[in-house]
């Protein structure tokens, strides 16, 4: 899943990313907090902000993290249309094929 996000964003340089530590708390509240924190830290990237509702990501390889820590991934864009397109791509429900193992 994260590879799809990175691929979708690879050609777009007008975005920013924020990883927020995630515990098994109320996800809706954490998403609101992550969006607010993102807007405060990255005010140039607020034309479109969204936090992945699936909410379980690991930090990129080179970042320092605690083993097993999960993160919410928040993306912000300078271009609203690009942000909406990426959000649609990331949040779409993929078809499930009977008898084929899941990738998740």
ABEGO torsion letter per residue (X at the ends): XAAAAAAAAAABABBBBBBBBBBBBBAAAAAAAAAAAAAAABAAAAABBBBBAAGBBBBBAABBBBBGBBBBBBBBBABAAAAAAAAAAAABBBBBBBGBBBAX
